[in-house]
Amino acid sequence: MPSATEAAGLVLNFPHGGKNMTKPAEWKDVFPVEASIPDGIASLDSILCTDELRRRAWRPPDYEKENRALVALASALADPQSNILQTLAETILEVTQCDSSGLSLLTKG
């Protein structure tokens, strides 16, 4: 199946050895997800809801909004005075149009 770029007949030029960012990245499982869940807490199957998410209605991509979000996150990373986690949570709220967002941090203990 051709990509949207190929279907539109667009030719992409990648100067200076650039990479084609229109194809999905390959997942490299360096740290297995199962290892991040402490024993006796919850099983991975009880946490993941991938099938449920696939059944939900979806919105068409809003590339302008995605670009603004990436700029906001990059700016927060570049500013030592910013709180990147707060910026990330606020960006998630804006992009997903949801009522709440949160982050969980996994630390090696």
C-alpha positions, 0 to 999 in steps of 0.5 A: 500500500503506498504512503500518503506522500507516494499516493499524492505523487510527491517526490521527497528529496533528502539532502545531506543523508537525511532520513525519510521521516514518512515511514514509521520508526522501527521499535527496538525493545531494549528495555522490556515493558514487563520489567517496568511493572513491579511484582504484585502490582498489576499485570501488563495485560490489565494495563494495556488497552490497545484493542479498546483504543483501536475501536474508538472513533478517531480524528483526522490528523491536524499537522499544524497542531502537531507542529505547534506541540513539537515546537512547544516541547522543543522550546521547553527542553531548550529552556532550563527554567521551564518545567518540561513535565508540566509543558508535556502534560499541558501539550497532551491536553491541547493536542488530544482535546481531553479533560485531563492528562498525567505522567508516570515516571519509572525509576530504577530503585 
